[in-house]
């Protein structure tokens, strides 16, 4: 089955930077999109950034100009470069992929376990 393995998050001071990665594996035929969501305590999970296989990107308004999503299709890996971090960026970040496998036709959505990012004042 498809698994998404995220890099470790961490504790960063406001204004600092952090880079997250997520690698997908497990009988993957193709991935048409990957992205990052986050969930802060007491809040709904929200889309942070996403990228399609063709390279089209989408960002939440709150992170535009600060975060950059990229993808290495050969490695089935997505990255999130986070700059100028703010305390309100503190959340558990979840990797997401829309993928098709050799055993099942059509695309399904998969999630990583989540990684904690904490930004201190």
N, C-alpha and C positions, 0 to 999 in steps of 0.2 A: 504494500500500500504506500501511498505517497506520504512522505514525512517532510516537514519543514523545520530546519534547525537554525535557530537564531543565535547570533553572537551575544556575549554578555553585555548588559547595559553598564550602568555605573552611576557614580555620584560626581556631578560636575558643578562648578561654580557658575553663577549667572554670567553670561557673556562668553562662556567657553564653548568648545566644540566636542562632538562625539560622532563616531561613525558606526552604524549598525549594518550587519550583513545577515542574509538569510539564504540558505542553500536547500534546494528541493531535490529529493531523490525518491526512487522506488517505482520502476516500471513506467516512467513517464514517456508518453508519445509526443506530446507538445504542451506548451504553456502559452496561453494567449494573453495573460496579464498577471502581474504581480504587484503587490503593494504593501503598505503599512497602515495599520490602524492603531489607535491608542485608546486607553480607558483610564480616566482618573477616578479616584475614590468618589462614589456617589454620583457619577455621571455616566451617560451613555457612551458606548463605544463609537468612535468617530473615525472617518477616513482622514488620514494624514496626507498620503501621496500614493499615486498609482502610476504604473507604466505598462503599456501594451507591448506586444511582440514587435510591433512596427515602430515603437519609440515614442508614441504619443504619451504625454504626461498630464497629470491632473493633481493639483494641490489644494489643500484647505486654505482658505483665505488667511488664517492665522499664522501660517508658516511660509507663505510666499515670500521670496526674497531671502529667506534664511535657510531653508532646507532644500536639498537636491536629491532626487531619486535617480538611480541608474541601474542598468541591468547588464549582466554578462550571460548572454543566451547559451553560449557553449558550456558554461558551468551551471546553468539553471540557478543562478544566484542574483539576488537583488540587493542593492545597497541604499542606505539612507544617510547622507551626510547632513549633520545638523550643526549649524553655526549660530552664533549669537543667541545661545540658549537662554530661556527665561524660566522663572519658577513655575509659570503656568504650563510649561511643557512637561512637567513632572507627571508621569503616567506609566502604566504597563503598555509596552509597545508590542503589537502582534503582527507577525508576517502573514500575508495572505497570498494565495495563488489560485488561479483558475486554470485547471489542467485536465488533460485527457490522458488516459493510460492505455496500454496495449490490451488489457483484459476487459475494459469497459468502454463502450462507445459513448461519445458525447463528453462534454466538459462538466466537471464538478469543482466545488470550492473547498479548499483546504486551509487549515489554520496552524500556525506555530503555537508553542506553549506560552509565549510571551516573555518579555524581558523588561526588567525594571529600569527606568531612567529617572533619576532624581536630580533636580537642579536647585541648588541652594542660593539664597540671597547673598 
